[in-house]
Amino acid sequence: MLSLAAIVGITLLGAAFVGGGYASYVNVRNARGPRERRFVVRVCALGWLIVLSMLALVYALPAPHRYVVALGYFIVTPIIIYRWALTHQMLRVLDAREKDAQP
């Protein structure tokens, strides 16, 4: 039988996956143009790959190494998300300018 901590952990992991899946769906749905939609799909796929690989490495690696992976994840991921957000904003501005420039 699972302990209470394992049940809570599995429940929170499931809730995080459902929330992340919904956020990915909403982001792709709200993309305004084809270029932005391609970018959002690529970012969502890479984001899922980063999160799942971090979880797998933290689970599979021995104790001292798993902490290094988790620390690296929490340092590098916000930087990557910031860069992706800037690129997303730039794509929206470029699409708006191209739309305004068309006759």
N, C-alpha and C positions, 0 to 999 in steps of 0.2 A: 504494500500500500504506500502511496505517496505521502510525504510529509506535508505539513501545512505550507512550509516555505516553497516546496516544489510546486504545489498547486497554485499558489499566488504568483510564482515566477512564470509558470506556463500561461496563466490567465493574462498577466501583463504583457507577455510576449505576443499572445494572440491579439490582444487589443492594439498593440503597437503595429502589428502587421495589417490589421483591418484599417486602422487610421492612416497608415502609410499608403495602402492601396487606394483608399478613397481620395487622399490628397493627390496621388499621381493621376487618378482619373479626372479629378476636377481641374488640375493644371493642364492636362492635355485638352480637355474640353474647352477651356477658356482661352486657348491659344488663338490669336487673331488671324494669322496668315499661315501659309504652308511652310515658309522658312522657320517661323517661330514654332510651329507645331513639331517639325522635325527636331529642332533644338530641344524642346521640352521632352519629347519622347526619349531622345538620347540621354539627356540629363537624368530623367527618371530611371532609365535602365542602369546607368552608371551609379546612381545613388543606391539603388537596390543591390547592385553588385558590391559596392563598398560596405554597406551595412551587413549583408550576408557573409561576406568574406571575413569581416571583423568578428562576427559572432562565431563563425567556424574556427577561426584561429584562436580566439579566447577559449573556446571549448577544448580544442585539440592540443594546444601547447602546454608544456609544464609551467609551474607556478612563476618563476621569475620572468619568463618570456611573455607570458600572457599579459602581464601588467605593462610591459613595454608596448605591446600591440595596442592595448586599450588607451594608453597615454598618447601614443602617436595618432590614434583615431580621433581623440578628443582635441588634439592640437591642429591636425591637418584638415579635418572635415569642415570646421567653420570657415577656414580660409578658402577652401574649394567652393563652399556654398556662396560665400561673398562674391567670388569671381564669377560664378554662374549667374548670380543675380544681376551683376553689372552687365554681363553679356546679354542677358535676357532684356534688360532695359534698353540696351543699345539696339537690339533687333527691333524692338517696338518703335523706337525713334526712327530708325532707317525705313521701316515699313510705312510709317506715317508720312515721312518725307517723300518716299516714292509714290505713295498714293496721291499726295497733294500735287506732285509734279506731272502726273498724267493728265492729258487734256480731257 
